[in-house]
Amino acid sequence: RQRQMCIRDRLYVADEESNLRDFKKEFRGEYTISTAASAKEALLLFEQKAVDLVISDQQLNDSNGLEFLTEIKKKNGLIPTLLLKDYATNDELKQLINNDKSHKYINKPYDSTSLATIIDLAIEGYILHQERNQIQEKLSSSEDKFQGIFNSMADVFVRVDLEGIIQLVSPSAKELSGYSPKELIGRDIGDLYAHQEVRKVIISALKRVNVIREKEILMLTKKGDKKWVSTTLKVY
């Protein structure tokens, strides 16, 4: 098996030193592995290290594997957890694990190649989920910045669809037109033109040149007043 080394840890917990030693020896060429002989020790390591997978035997000195992994999930609900259990483990435990679905379990004795594949898939899923979260956070941050700029801009911004229906309008439109953004969204932009034929001329011109700059348009306010406004119109 050829797998890329990773600087993050896989944490393995067992109650017998021989199990810890054998597990670390078996996978040391593929993963960086931290081991702990008790749930208490493992929870401390989990707080101190960057861990992307936790594996536990069911029998521990100060707890049991299922309870320990449940504590891990409370600290990080996304991290993959594997429970190594004997074939002789009772049916009640199997049922608990199957109903919970937050942990996966592997019967012992396990096949090291199969276990390595399970570990790899679990970690890849975890990393992809983290990457998606990071992208979402960046998008949310960008959206917040855009919204802040958009809400504070002095110039009026209006976006309409191909039918001329207003889709988006900046808050500054209220000072100019008397209409709030909520009142304008969904309306025909033509309602704001004092002369409807001007709108038709503009649409025809935009089909040819894609952008019109500093076009003077006579618009109607909410009160029915007329105002000259200088506009830039562009097709996206």
N, C-alpha and C positions, 0 to 999 in steps of 0.2 A: 504494500500500500504506500502510495506517495501522497503526502498532504503537506500543505504549507504550514510552517510554524506560526504561532500567534502569540503576541506578547501578553494577551489577557489570560487569566487563569481559569482552569476548570477545577472546581473544588470538590474533593471526594471525602466523604465521611464514613468511617467504619469503627466498630468497637474493638477490633483485633488488629494489633500492629502488623501481623503477617499479611492481612488483607490490604492494608494501606501500602505496605512495602511492595507487594506483588503487583498491585494496580499501577503504582507509580513506575515501576520497572517496565511493565508491559507497554505503557503508552508514553514513556518519556521521550521517545524519538519523534513523537507526533504533536504532543501538546505540552504546554506549561501547566503543571499540576501542583496544586496545594492540597495537603491532606490534614485532617483533624480527627482526633480520637473520640470526640464528644460533640454533642449538639452545641453546648456552650462555647467551646473553642471554635467551632465552625462559624457560629454567628459573629464572633469577634473578628475572625478572618474576613468574613463577608463584608463587614463594615470597613475594613482596612484596605482591601485589595479590589482591583477591577476584575470582577468575575462575570463570565458570560454563560456559565452552565454549572449547576450543582447536582452532584450525584450522591446518594446516600444508601447505605445498607438499611434494611428494616430494623435490625436489632442494634441499638446503640446503648452505651453505658448509662446515660442520664436521660434518655428519652426513647422514642422510636422514630423510624425514618419518616413516616407519614406526618407525624406531628411536627418534626423538624422542618420538613419541606414546606409545610403549611405556614410556618413562621417566616421562612424565606420569601414566600409569595406575598406575605403581608408587607414586606420591605420593598419588594419589586415584583409586581404582578405579572410582568412580561417575561422574566427570565425563565429559560427552560429548566425543568427539574426532572431527574430520573431516579426512580426507586429500584434498587436491586433487591430482589426477594427470593427466598428459597421456593422450590416447587411445593414444598410442604406447607407454605404459608396458608392460613385458614381462608375459607371462602368468604368470610365476613370482610376481611381486609381487601380481597380482590373486588368485592362489591363496592366498598367505599371508594377505591381508586377509580373504578369504572364510572361510578356516579359523579365523582368530583370532576374528572376530566382535565384538571389543571396540572396533574402530574402524569408522566408516562412511567410504566414499570417494565423491568426486564427480569426474566427468570434466571436464577443461578442454577448451575454454572452457565455462564454466557459464552457465546462465541465472540472472540475479540474483534474479528473483522466486522461482524454484524453490529456490534456495539459501537465501533468507531464510525460506521456509516450513520447510525442513529445520532451519535454525538454531532457529527458534521452537519447533518440536515437540521438538527435542532438549533445549532449555533447560527447557521446561515439564515434561518427564518428569523431568529432574534435580531441579527445584525440588519437585515432588510427592514424589519419593523422599526428599529431605531432610526435608520436612514430616512424612512418615510416620515417619522415624527419630526426629525430635524428639518426636512424640506418643508413640512407643514408649518413649523414654527417660523421659518424664514419667510414663507409666503404670508403668514399672518402678520409678521413684523412689517413686511413691505406694504401690506394692505393698510395697516394702521398709519404708517408714514404717509402713504398716498392720501388716505382719508383726511389726515390732519392738514396737509397742504391744500387739498381740494376744498375743505370747509372754510379755510381762511383766505382763499384767493379773492382778490378784488375784482378781477375781470369775470365776466359771466361765461360759463361753459355750458353748452347744450349739445347733447348727442341725440340724433333722431335715427330711426330706421329708414329703410328704402321707401316706406309709405308716408314718411314725414311725421310719424308718431314719436313724441318725445320719450326717450328711454332713460336719460340721465340729465340732471341739471344741477349746477352748483348753488349753494345757499345764497350767493350774492345776487341771484336773479330776482329775489324778492324786492331788494332796494330799487332795482331798475324797473321792474314790471308791476310790482305790487302783488304778484302771485308767489305763493310759497312753492318750493320744489314739489311738495306733495300734490298741490293743485295742478301743476304743469305736467307731471309725469302721466303719460297715457293720452294727452291731448295732441291734437294736430298742430304742428308748428305754424301752419298757415293761419291759425286763429290770431296769431300775434302780428301778422302783417296788416298794415293799413290798406295796402293795395295787393290783392291776390295775384294780379298778373305779374308782379315783381317776383313772386315766388316761382312762377312757371319759367320766367326768364333765367333765374338763377339755376334751377334744376337743369335746364337745357345747356347752360354754359358749363356747369360742373361735369357733365358727361363728356365734354371736350377737353377741358383743361385740368380737371381734378382738384384745383385749388383756386380760390378767389380771395384776394387780400384787400383789406380796407374798403370794403363795399359799404356805402351808406344806405341804410334801410330805414324807412319810416315805420315804426312799430306802434301797436296799441297797448296801453297799459290796462290793468284791471279796472280802473276807473273810467276808461274810455278816452283818456288823454293820448295825444300822439307825441312820440319822441323819435328824434333822429339818433340812430346808433351806428357806430362804425364796427363792421364785422369782418372776420376772416372765416371763410367757409371751405371745408375740405372733405373729400370723400376718402374713407378708410376701407 
